Amino acid sequence: MILGLVGTAVGLFLVGVSETLWLLLVGLAVMSLASGLVFATTTALISLSAREDEQGVVLGVAASVTGLARIAAPLAGAFLFQHVDVSAPMVLGAVLFALCAVGAAWAVGRRPAVAPTP
């Protein structure tokens, strides 16, 4: 997942700063592959973090939050595009994904070691 977060950040950044078609295509390819790793893993982690009888509710809430983000993000992106810079939405997305990667790496480092079961 951390690799996916970093890759998505890199892809978003490349898309945001690209001035050639080839750099744009590379950024889109990296972002597409890496974000596939992130979102599949995130859904699995959300599901596994809930008790079996709560998984439906937890996944429903996660889907609702995702839907809200898919409404709010384009509005925020359009504002940044118009009032800051055309690359601002992608660069901000890259920064947010990089922060998520740092947070995930920190969380993995704090996870207690699990003894193997016999």
Secondary structure as UniProt FT lines:
FT   HELIX           2..17
FT   HELIX           21..48
FT   HELIX           52..54
FT   HELIX           55..83
FT   TURN            86..87
FT   HELIX           88..110
//
